Amino acid sequence: MAGPKQERAVKTRDAILRAAAGVFDECGYSGASISKIMQRAGVTQGGMYFHFKSKEDLAHAVMASQQDFVELPPGEDGLQRLIDISFHIAGELRNNVLFRASVRLAVEQGELGIADDTAYQEWVDQFHAQLVAARKRGELLADADEKEFAKVLVGAYTGTQIFSNAATGRADLPERIALLWRYLLPAVATPRARARLRISADSSATPV
């Protein structure tokens, strides 16, 4: 059982991580500073450096927490859940500062002098699991490769959200995701599966 000191340490680390995410989201890596993060977290310099040794250390921690910042929607694994996850992520990018900061850092990681695709690979694995389930449900075309499509989807999704952010601050991201699926689904899904699938953030939408 954790003691009071351990509990305080966990709360302090979480407060610093959340404060850092907020500052990174607003200012980017270059514009963020340890002093801004300390002020927002309400911690001393000693408290900060006990948990994180540098701004780069903080950025790595925020990026590494990307999937921890998002609670995926429930549902039966397969193509519909994959589609639902993609729209849920769109909502999180607009409303969840922690997730948004981790995504921004992953995109701008050249400023940190690193090239780390871990966050992208984790989403490939997440999407791949849904596609494996879709295969077992008979939803995929015979020549569709689950792993290849998972990589294509992550790449296409990443580019779509970056474009949407530049154009509208991600206000139109759900519409762009729907368009993405409109063109990608015929390449992987059987006609029967497509007739049942909803491509919309609105669960009451008619099938495609």
C-alpha positions as CSV (number, residue, x, y, z in Angstrom):
1,M,0.0,0.0,0.0
2,A,1.4,3.4,-1.0
3,G,2.2,5.8,1.8
4,P,1.4,9.5,1.9
5,K,4.8,10.5,0.4
6,Q,4.4,8.1,-2.5
7,E,0.8,9.3,-3.2
8,R,2.0,13.0,-3.2
9,A,4.8,12.1,-5.5
10,V,2.4,10.4,-8.0
11,K,0.1,13.4,-7.8
12,T,2.9,15.8,-8.3
13,R,4.3,13.9,-11.3
14,D,0.8,13.8,-12.8
15,A,0.3,17.5,-12.3
16,I,3.6,18.3,-14.0
17,L,2.8,16.0,-16.9
18,R,-0.6,17.6,-17.4
19,A,0.8,21.1,-17.1
20,A,3.6,20.3,-19.6
21,A,1.1,18.9,-22.0
22,G,-0.9,22.1,-21.8
23,V,2.2,24.3,-22.4
24,F,3.4,22.1,-25.3
25,D,0.0,22.2,-26.9
26,E,-0.1,26.0,-26.7
27,C,3.5,26.8,-27.4
28,G,5.1,23.8,-29.2
29,Y,8.3,22.4,-28.0
30,S,10.5,25.4,-28.9
31,G,8.1,27.9,-27.3
32,A,7.7,25.9,-24.1
33,S,9.9,26.5,-21.0
34,I,10.5,24.7,-17.8
35,S,9.5,27.9,-15.9
36,K,6.1,28.1,-17.7
37,I,5.5,24.4,-16.9
38,M,6.5,24.8,-13.2
39,Q,4.2,27.8,-12.8
40,R,1.2,26.0,-14.3
41,A,1.9,22.9,-12.3
42,G,2.4,24.9,-9.1
43,V,5.6,23.1,-8.2
44,T,9.1,24.2,-7.1
45,Q,12.2,23.7,-9.1
46,G,13.2,20.9,-6.8
47,G,9.9,19.2,-7.3
48,M,10.2,19.5,-11.1
49,Y,13.7,18.1,-11.3
50,F,12.9,15.3,-9.0
51,H,10.6,13.8,-11.6
52,F,11.9,15.3,-14.9
53,K,15.5,16.3,-15.5
54,S,14.9,18.5,-18.6
55,K,12.3,19.8,-21.0
56,E,13.3,17.0,-23.4
57,D,12.6,14.5,-20.7
58,L,9.2,16.0,-20.2
59,A,8.5,15.9,-23.9
60,H,9.4,12.3,-24.1
61,A,7.1,11.5,-21.2
62,V,4.2,13.3,-22.9
63,M,4.7,11.5,-26.2
64,A,5.1,8.2,-24.5
65,S,1.7,8.7,-22.8
66,Q,-0.2,9.3,-26.0
67,Q,-2.4,6.2,-25.8
68,D,-2.7,6.5,-22.0
69,F,-4.4,9.9,-22.6
70,V,-7.2,8.4,-24.6
71,E,-9.9,6.0,-23.5
72,L,-11.1,4.2,-26.6
73,P,-14.9,3.6,-27.1
74,P,-16.4,0.2,-26.4
75,G,-17.7,-2.1,-29.0
76,E,-17.3,-5.4,-30.8
77,D,-13.9,-5.6,-32.5
78,G,-14.0,-5.3,-36.3
79,L,-14.3,-2.7,-39.0
80,Q,-17.2,-0.7,-37.3
81,R,-15.2,-0.3,-34.1
82,L,-12.1,0.7,-36.2
83,I,-14.2,3.4,-37.8
84,D,-15.7,4.5,-34.5
85,I,-12.2,4.7,-33.0
86,S,-11.1,6.9,-35.8
87,F,-13.9,9.4,-35.1
88,H,-13.3,9.2,-31.4
89,I,-9.7,10.1,-31.9
90,A,-10.8,13.1,-34.0
91,G,-12.9,14.3,-31.0
92,E,-10.0,13.8,-28.6
93,L,-7.7,15.8,-30.9
94,R,-10.2,18.7,-30.6
95,N,-11.1,18.4,-26.9
96,N,-8.3,16.5,-25.0
97,V,-5.3,18.8,-24.4
98,L,-3.2,15.9,-23.2
99,F,-3.7,13.8,-26.2
100,R,-3.4,16.8,-28.6
101,A,-0.1,17.8,-27.0
102,S,1.3,14.3,-27.4
103,V,0.3,14.3,-31.1
104,R,1.8,17.7,-31.7
105,L,5.1,16.6,-30.2
106,A,5.2,13.4,-32.3
107,V,4.7,15.6,-35.4
108,E,7.2,18.2,-34.4
109,Q,9.8,15.8,-32.8
110,G,12.5,17.1,-35.2
111,E,12.7,20.0,-32.9
112,L,13.8,17.6,-30.1
113,G,16.5,16.2,-32.4
114,I,14.9,12.8,-32.4
115,A,13.2,10.4,-34.8
116,D,10.9,8.2,-32.8
117,D,8.0,6.4,-34.5
118,T,6.8,4.6,-31.3
119,A,3.5,6.5,-31.0
120,Y,2.7,5.8,-34.7
121,Q,3.6,2.1,-34.3
122,E,1.3,1.8,-31.3
123,W,-1.6,3.0,-33.4
124,V,-0.6,0.6,-36.2
125,D,-0.8,-2.2,-33.6
126,Q,-4.2,-0.8,-32.3
127,F,-5.7,-0.6,-35.8
128,H,-4.2,-4.0,-36.8
129,A,-5.9,-5.7,-33.9
130,Q,-9.3,-4.4,-35.2
131,L,-8.5,-5.5,-38.8
132,V,-7.5,-9.0,-37.6
133,A,-10.9,-9.2,-35.9
134,A,-12.5,-7.9,-39.1
135,R,-10.8,-10.7,-41.0
136,K,-12.3,-13.3,-38.6
137,R,-15.7,-11.7,-39.1
138,G,-15.4,-12.1,-42.9
139,E,-15.4,-8.3,-43.4
140,L,-12.2,-8.0,-45.5
141,L,-11.5,-8.6,-49.1
142,A,-9.3,-11.7,-49.8
143,D,-6.4,-9.6,-51.0
144,A,-6.5,-7.0,-48.2
145,D,-3.4,-7.2,-45.9
146,E,-4.3,-6.3,-42.3
147,K,-0.8,-5.1,-41.4
148,E,-0.2,-3.1,-44.6
149,F,-3.6,-1.4,-44.3
150,A,-3.0,-0.5,-40.7
151,K,0.2,1.3,-41.7
152,V,-1.6,3.0,-44.6
153,L,-4.4,4.1,-42.3
154,V,-2.1,5.6,-39.7
155,G,-0.2,7.5,-42.4
156,A,-3.3,8.7,-44.1
157,Y,-4.9,9.7,-40.8
158,T,-1.9,11.6,-39.6
159,G,-1.7,13.6,-42.8
160,T,-5.5,14.3,-42.7
161,Q,-5.4,15.6,-39.1
162,I,-2.3,17.8,-39.9
163,F,-4.1,19.2,-43.0
164,S,-7.3,19.8,-41.0
165,N,-5.4,21.5,-38.2
166,A,-3.7,23.9,-40.6
167,A,-6.9,24.6,-42.5
168,T,-9.5,24.9,-39.7
169,G,-7.9,24.1,-36.4
170,R,-9.4,20.6,-36.8
171,A,-13.0,21.9,-36.8
172,D,-13.6,19.9,-40.0
173,L,-11.7,16.8,-39.0
174,P,-14.8,14.5,-38.7
175,E,-15.8,15.4,-42.2
176,R,-12.3,14.8,-43.5
177,I,-12.2,11.4,-41.7
178,A,-15.5,10.4,-43.3
179,L,-14.1,11.3,-46.7
180,L,-11.0,9.3,-45.9
181,W,-13.1,6.2,-45.2
182,R,-15.3,6.8,-48.3
183,Y,-12.2,6.2,-50.5
184,L,-10.3,3.6,-48.4
185,L,-13.1,1.2,-47.4
186,P,-13.7,-0.1,-51.0
187,A,-10.1,-1.2,-51.1
188,V,-10.4,-3.5,-48.1
189,A,-14.0,-4.2,-47.1
190,T,-16.4,-6.6,-48.8
191,P,-19.6,-5.2,-50.3
192,R,-21.6,-7.0,-47.7
193,A,-19.6,-5.4,-44.8
194,R,-19.7,-2.0,-46.4
195,A,-23.5,-2.1,-46.6
196,R,-23.6,-2.4,-42.8
197,L,-21.0,0.1,-41.8
198,R,-21.6,3.7,-40.6
199,I,-19.0,6.3,-41.7
200,S,-19.9,9.1,-39.3
201,A,-19.3,10.4,-35.8
202,D,-23.1,10.1,-35.5
203,S,-24.0,6.5,-34.5
204,S,-27.5,7.0,-36.1
205,A,-26.1,7.7,-39.5
206,T,-27.2,5.6,-42.4
207,P,-24.8,2.8,-43.7
208,V,-22.5,3.6,-46.6
